[in-house]
Amino acid sequence: MAVNEDEEDLLRSVAMQNARSILLARRRAEDALQKQSEWLRIALSSIGDGVISTDAEGRVTFMNAIAEALTAWPQGEAMGHPLADIFPIIDECTREPIENPALRALREGTIVGMANHTILIARDGTERPVDDSAAPMRDESGALLGSVLVFRDVSERKRAEETRTRLAAIVESSDDAIVSKTLDGIIRSWNAGAERIFGYTAEEVVGQPITLIIPPERHDEEREILARLARGERIDHFETVRMAKSGRRLDISLTVSPVRDNAGRIVGASKIARDITERKHAEHALRESERRYRRAAIEAAQAAAANAKFRAFFEQGTNFAGVLALDGTLVEANRLCLDTCGFTRDEVIGKPFWECPWWNPSPALMDMVRSACLGAADGRPFRAETNYFVADGSERVVDLILAPVTDETGRALFVAATGTDITERRQMEDVLREQDRRKDEFLALLAHELRNPLAPLRNGLQIMRLARDDARIVDQARGMMERQLEHMVRLIDDLLDVSRINRNKMQLRRSRVLLAEVVSSAVETARPLIEAAGHELILSLPMEPICLDADLTRLAQVFANLLTNSAKYTPHGGHIRLDARRQGEDVIVFVRDDGIGIPAESLRSIFDMFSQVDRSIERTTGGLGIGLALVKGLVEMHGGTVMAESPGMGKGSTFTVRLPALETHLERVGEDEPRGAPATSVLGRRILVVDDNQDSAHSMARVLKLRGHEVRTAYDGIAALEAAGEFRPEVILMDVGMPRLNGYEAARRIRVQPWGRSVIIIAVTGWGQAGDRIQSREAGCDGHLVKPVDIKK
């Protein structure tokens, strides 16, 4: 049959409409499937468990965020990998590998339930316990498409279980009774300790009221405990009585705490009961023993009181002694107490302790006495240090002890008081503390002053090394270094001088000298500092000569120290005056300045070894602050005195030295012995320098070579013997303290050699006491030099 064109057009139109309908339906189905997939993805991503899906071969096709975090595998990397690689698991106990539940679901085609005791090993090696389960996925025809694995991290649950297990073990192993109960007082748990203490088993008491172990007369006590628990209170170490199954009453110490539910509501109580029956019995036995001891002591005291010898001991003892009534009234005092304080019995006996005229009690002491009297039944002694006044009105310190005395029943009878005068001890402690403080300040200042010269010395060495071709700069640096070295030597010499004076080791070389000569030498020493500060120095000496029996050098050191002290502590452009006059058999020398002065509180300690006056410019003037201590020691060694005066800060100061004078003769004095032979030049000597400090040996050798000598060095006693035998020196500078063989023994061995008898051996050491010089002389040394040595050309 033929089809016309209209029919063809109609057929084509219907076909096109059908195609559009099919296409629209397909799009709607794809959109629905996409929405369903997105919904499923969001749902799987939002749940708290890890989810992994696989295909029928067990390869990963999907992982949610939780699964990524727990396995440490990003989904993009895990896709297509075997599930056994992404989710390896082992048994918690055996640590052997376990078959993956998802693979088992694929193999058996059934749901695999939740598995416990499983450990997941993540990609980064982290191990965590997990619970896991899996199910197969099938299509509409029932064919296996894959599986879904669901798992969760149970670390927190495991830790909680372990904690509960440990707590349960602690509760069961405790010697104390640990019991829980409701707020109605019904027992909920009962540990082994409770069974041991009270005799009931858990089966007998759980579900029973707690009053089962509480004596009837203490039921009100239990109601109060429950009420306090309901208010959230905790009860600590509450001592009470409980009843055992046998009927025996037990002394118990209770600690009770409220128990709360997850919402914070108080739902019960937990209590720990400790059996203290034996401790209570021991305390009771101890009290009984103490009462028996007190009774015996009182009987002994009563017997002794009736004995004349006891009374004599009471009166002749070296401690203050007295008896106080329980109201604090003084009813007895021994003769030492009365006589020392200068009061009669009638003036003090019968008066309250704190009103006795010899005391100056503090509030704390009065409280102590009242506590001792009012609380005497406790038998507790009290002790304190307090002040009291003696007959001449001076104040002293006593170590006071108050001890209650009771009878055999524990009833207080009176309070015994005894005291020891500790005034001297307290004063000595104060002195020691002050000396210790001054010592610390002095050591800090010593470190400061010794470091000061070291900085320019080090800088000078740097300058000399860097500018070795510039003679002018090298000479300037050397001059600066010599000045700083001299300053350091003076500091150390002052320290040694004070030490010698304090140990009575300093020896004066007395001769008949003129005061004018002493002052001249002192001015010569102090003049550079005085002129540098722009001060005016005025000297006023008597016209007639004044003679002294003195060590010129040491006495000049006294006045040089006073003059330099004034120069340092007087502002620029000040005035210093030294006046002397004869007064009877003495000569008096005044050193005055218009400087910063001395505060009144420092005048008494200005000459002490560690005394430091807090002066505004002290830290810029240098010095150790021991100059005045040295002045005092040297003046007193010459049989004189020295004192300091000052109107106050900013008003200058005056130091007065008084010395015994000799009868004056017209002939010239002070020239009995030569001042010293002029230095001679000794060149071309063979010199051996021995010192274990190689820097010291090298520098000394360098100086001697520059002065024209032939020099060798050695660094210990054995090397010195070998070098001396080979070099045959004319002079040996021998250090004393060295390894292998010390300098003294090396000198002795050199002296026994034929060639060593004519060698000049000079000991060079840091030890400069008289005994050290004797020791070096006995070892065969011709001289003794104290470091640092100043080599004169």
Sequence and secondary structure as in RCSB ss.txt:
>XXXX:A:sequence
MAVNEDEEDLLRSVAMQNARSILLARRRAEDALQKQSEWLRIALSSIGDGVISTDAEGRVTFMNAIAEALTAWPQ
GEAMGHPLADIFPIIDECTREPIENPALRALREGTIVGMANHTILIARDGTERPVDDSAAPMRDESGALLGSVLV
FRDVSERKRAEETRTRLAAIVESSDDAIVSKTLDGIIRSWNAGAERIFGYTAEEVVGQPITLIIPPERHDEEREI
LARLARGERIDHFETVRMAKSGRRLDISLTVSPVRDNAGRIVGASKIARDITERKHAEHALRESERRYRRAAIEA
AQAAAANAKFRAFFEQGTNFAGVLALDGTLVEANRLCLDTCGFTRDEVIGKPFWECPWWNPSPALMDMVRSACLG
AADGRPFRAETNYFVADGSERVVDLILAPVTDETGRALFVAATGTDITERRQMEDVLREQDRRKDEFLALLAHEL
RNPLAPLRNGLQIMRLARDDARIVDQARGMMERQLEHMVRLIDDLLDVSRINRNKMQLRRSRVLLAEVVSSAVET
ARPLIEAAGHELILSLPMEPICLDADLTRLAQVFANLLTNSAKYTPHGGHIRLDARRQGEDVIVFVRDDGIGIPA
ESLRSIFDMFSQVDRSIERTTGGLGIGLALVKGLVEMHGGTVMAESPGMGKGSTFTVRLPALETHLERVGEDEPR
GAPATSVLGRRILVVDDNQDSAHSMARVLKLRGHEVRTAYDGIAALEAAGEFRPEVILMDVGMPRLNGYEAARRI
RVQPWGRSVIIIAVTGWGQAGDRIQSREAGCDGHLVKPVDIKK
>XXXX:A:secstr
    HHHHHHHHHHHHHHHHHHHHHHHHHHHHHHHHHHHHHHHHHHSSSEEEEEETTSBEEEE HHHHHHHT  H
HHHTTSBHHHHS EEETTT  B   HHHHHHHH S EEEEEEEEEE TTS EEEEEEEEEEEE TT  EEEEEEE
EEE HHHHHHHHHHHHHHHHHHH SSEEEEEETT BEEEE HHHHHHH   HHHHTTSBGGGGS GGGHHHHHHH
HHHHHTT  EEEEEEEEE TTS EEEEEEEEEEEE TTS EEEEEEEEEE HHHHHHHHHHHHHHHHHHHHHHHH
HHHHHTSHHHHHHHHH SSEEEEE TTSBEEEE HHHHHHHT  HHHHTTSBGGG TTB   HHHHHHHHHHHHT
GGG   EEEEEEEE TTS EEEEEEEEEEEE TTS EEEEEEEEEE HHHHHHHHHHHHHHHHHHHHHHHHHHHH
HHHHHHHHHHHHHHHHTTT HHHHHHHHHHHHHHHHHHHHHHHHHHHHHHHHTT      EEEEHHHHHHHHHHH
HHHHHHHTT EEEEE  SS  EEEE HHHHHHHHHHHHHHHHHTS TT EEEEEEEEETTEEEEEEEE SS   G
GGTTTTTSTT     TTHHHH   S HHHHHHHHHHHTT EEEEE SSTTS EEEEEEEE B   SS  S SS S
        S EEEEE SSHHHHHHHHHHHHHTT EEEEESSHHHHHHHHHHH  SEEEEESS SSS HHHHHHHH
HTSGGGSS EEEEEES  SHHHHHHHHHTT SEEEESS     
